[in-house]
Amino acid sequence: TFLTVSASDDPYVAIDNNFKDARAMGGIRVPLKNERPVTKDKFSGFGWCSWNVFEQQVTSQKVYSKLEELVSLGIPVEWVLIDDGWMQYTDDKELVSFKEDGKKIPEGMKSFVAKVKSYGVKHVGLWHATSGYWHGIADGSPAYMEQKENLIRTAGGMIIPSFEPEKGY
């Protein structure tokens, strides 16, 4: 257990200092933002996020249709983020599988990404909640069975990835 407190006139500086302090104390072990190997060229140019149009009702056909529209308008899309809704989850918002929802992306993720890139898109990202999904991972589901040794049950009953970095990652 640890606690860090930072004060600053600039909230971004306070947050940055908090993370640096937590890291120095050993409270977090993940790389800080400036230490991560994300190349800036992946996010240069215009990008498009499926959430802005479809929210959780995203399908491959809707994405293709939107990309066709953008291309016809001469708008070059360099990266696409497929946001919430592409995965398999329960009505209670628990993750069922780490694979795509076959009703929404029937051609499979590899073929879907290849077709998205055929519109001139350089990079395709997939949104995923760090807790598995909004209310964790469904007990007994394929996702649970595949990762059960790496999961924990919270006091509130939610099944989520372990807080131990080696397991949770």
Secondary structure, 3 states (H helix, E strand, C coil): CCCCCCCCCCHHHHHHHHHHHHHHHCCCCCCCHHHCCCCHHHHCCCEEECHHHHHHHCCHHHHHHHHHHHHHCCCCCCEEEECCCCEEECCCCCEEEEEECCCCCCCCHHHHHHHHHCCCCCEEEECCCCCCCCCCECCCCHHHHHHHHHEEECCCCCEEECCCHHHHC
